[in-house]
């Protein structure tokens, strides 16, 4: 991940709004965009439990958060030989406004492509997981959604 903090030249310790330290200054995100002004990055790990090949739920983002990345981590491959186990993320139940279906059945980490609307998500974000193919009754597992975001200070 190349999210970094620094002054507008990208180096050194900066002073911004009275906050001194390496976390103050211009936030430069991995796509080259900036938040302008002081910001602090954080990440949130949301465990998602899949039962019978499906899961759904919500989580809350801090007000004013700007998303840099969504990663989906599958610590252990989803059993039951699903054809795919799709993960989606949106502003409403079963929505795909932030992440369209991405297959997360295999062990590993997916750096999900997010649409621009996902950069400034609603406070409440909805996730959905749905498997297809294979034996649904044995497609139980856990994935982790990792949200990397910046908060203006």
C-alpha positions as CSV (number, residue, x, y, z in Angstrom):
1,X,0.0,0.0,0.0
2,X,1.4,3.4,-0.9
3,X,-0.8,5.6,1.2
4,X,1.6,8.1,2.8
5,X,1.7,11.3,4.7
6,X,4.0,14.2,4.5
7,X,4.1,17.8,3.3
8,X,3.2,18.7,-0.3
9,X,6.7,17.5,-1.4
10,X,6.0,14.1,0.3
11,X,8.9,14.2,2.7
12,X,9.7,15.1,6.3
13,X,7.6,15.9,9.4
14,X,5.0,18.6,8.9
15,X,3.1,21.0,11.1
16,X,-0.6,21.4,10.2
17,X,-3.3,22.9,12.3
18,X,-1.1,22.7,15.4
19,X,-0.5,18.9,15.0
20,X,3.1,18.0,14.8
21,X,4.2,14.6,13.6
22,X,4.4,12.2,10.6
23,X,0.6,11.8,10.4
24,X,-0.2,15.4,9.8
25,X,-0.2,16.9,6.3
26,X,-1.4,16.1,2.8
27,X,-2.8,12.6,2.4
28,X,-1.6,11.2,-0.9
29,X,-3.7,8.1,-1.9
30,X,-2.5,5.3,-4.1
31,X,-4.3,6.6,-7.1
32,X,-2.4,9.9,-6.8
33,X,-5.4,11.9,-5.5
34,X,-5.1,13.9,-2.4
35,X,-7.5,15.0,0.4
36,X,-5.8,18.3,0.8
37,X,-5.1,19.5,4.3
38,X,-4.4,17.3,7.3
39,X,-5.7,13.7,7.4
40,X,-5.1,10.5,9.3
41,X,-5.4,7.1,7.7
42,X,-6.9,4.1,9.5
43,X,-8.1,0.7,8.6
44,X,-11.0,-1.4,9.8
45,X,-11.2,-5.2,9.6
46,X,-14.7,-6.6,9.3
47,X,-15.0,-10.4,9.7
48,X,-17.8,-11.8,7.5
49,X,-19.1,-15.3,8.4
50,X,-20.4,-17.3,5.4
51,X,-23.0,-20.0,6.2
52,X,-24.4,-22.2,3.5
53,X,-22.6,-20.1,0.9
54,X,-24.2,-16.8,1.9
55,X,-23.7,-13.8,4.1
56,X,-25.1,-10.2,4.4
57,X,-24.7,-7.4,6.8
58,X,-23.7,-3.8,7.3
59,X,-20.9,-1.7,8.9
60,X,-20.5,1.9,9.7
61,X,-17.9,4.3,8.3
62,X,-16.8,7.4,10.1
63,X,-18.4,10.6,8.9
64,X,-16.3,12.2,6.2
65,X,-14.1,9.1,5.6
66,X,-12.5,8.8,2.2
67,X,-11.8,5.2,1.1
68,X,-8.4,4.4,-0.4
69,X,-8.8,0.6,-0.7
70,X,-11.1,-2.3,0.0
71,X,-9.3,-5.6,0.4
72,X,-11.0,-8.9,0.8
73,X,-9.0,-11.6,2.6
74,X,-9.9,-15.3,2.4
75,X,-7.8,-17.0,5.0
76,X,-9.0,-20.5,4.0
77,X,-10.6,-21.4,0.7
78,X,-14.4,-21.7,0.8
79,X,-15.2,-25.5,0.9
80,X,-18.0,-27.3,-1.0
81,X,-16.5,-26.6,-4.4
82,X,-18.5,-23.5,-5.3
83,X,-18.2,-22.3,-8.9
84,X,-17.7,-18.8,-7.4
85,X,-18.3,-17.0,-4.1
86,X,-19.1,-13.4,-5.1
87,X,-18.6,-10.5,-2.7
88,X,-20.3,-7.1,-3.3
89,X,-20.5,-3.9,-1.5
90,X,-23.0,-1.0,-1.8
91,X,-25.1,1.7,-0.3
92,X,-28.1,-0.5,0.0
93,X,-28.8,-4.2,0.6
94,X,-27.5,-6.4,-2.2
95,X,-26.0,-3.2,-3.8
96,X,-23.0,-3.0,-6.0
97,X,-22.4,0.8,-5.9
98,X,-18.9,0.4,-4.4
99,X,-17.7,-3.1,-5.4
100,X,-19.3,-5.2,-8.2
101,X,-19.2,-9.0,-7.8
102,X,-15.7,-10.2,-7.1
103,X,-15.0,-13.9,-6.6
104,X,-13.4,-14.6,-3.1
105,X,-13.7,-18.4,-3.0
106,X,-9.9,-19.1,-3.2
107,X,-7.5,-18.5,-0.3
108,X,-5.7,-15.2,-0.7
109,X,-6.3,-11.5,-0.8
110,X,-8.2,-9.5,-3.4
111,X,-7.5,-5.8,-3.9
112,X,-11.0,-4.9,-5.1
113,X,-11.5,-2.4,-7.8
114,X,-13.9,0.2,-6.4
115,X,-16.1,2.6,-8.4
116,X,-15.6,6.3,-7.6
117,X,-18.8,6.4,-5.5
118,X,-17.0,4.0,-3.2
119,X,-14.4,6.7,-2.3
120,X,-17.0,8.6,-0.3
121,X,-19.3,5.9,0.9
122,X,-22.5,6.4,2.8
123,X,-22.2,6.1,6.6
124,X,-23.8,2.7,6.5
125,X,-22.3,0.2,4.0
126,X,-23.9,-3.1,3.0
127,X,-22.1,-6.2,2.0
128,X,-23.4,-9.4,0.4
129,X,-21.7,-12.7,-0.2
130,X,-23.4,-15.4,-2.5
131,X,-21.9,-18.7,-3.7
132,X,-23.1,-20.6,-6.8
133,X,-22.5,-24.1,-7.8
134,X,-21.1,-26.9,-5.6
135,X,-22.7,-28.0,-2.4
136,X,-24.2,-25.0,-0.7
137,X,-24.8,-26.7,2.6
138,X,-21.0,-27.2,3.1
139,X,-19.9,-23.7,1.9
140,X,-19.2,-22.3,5.4
141,X,-16.2,-20.1,6.1
142,X,-14.9,-16.6,7.0
143,X,-13.6,-13.8,4.9
144,X,-12.3,-10.4,6.1
145,X,-13.1,-7.1,4.5
146,X,-10.3,-4.7,5.2
147,X,-11.2,-1.0,4.6
148,X,-8.3,1.5,4.3
149,X,-9.5,5.0,4.7
150,X,-8.5,8.6,5.5
151,X,-10.3,11.0,7.9
152,X,-9.7,14.7,7.5
153,X,-8.6,16.4,10.8
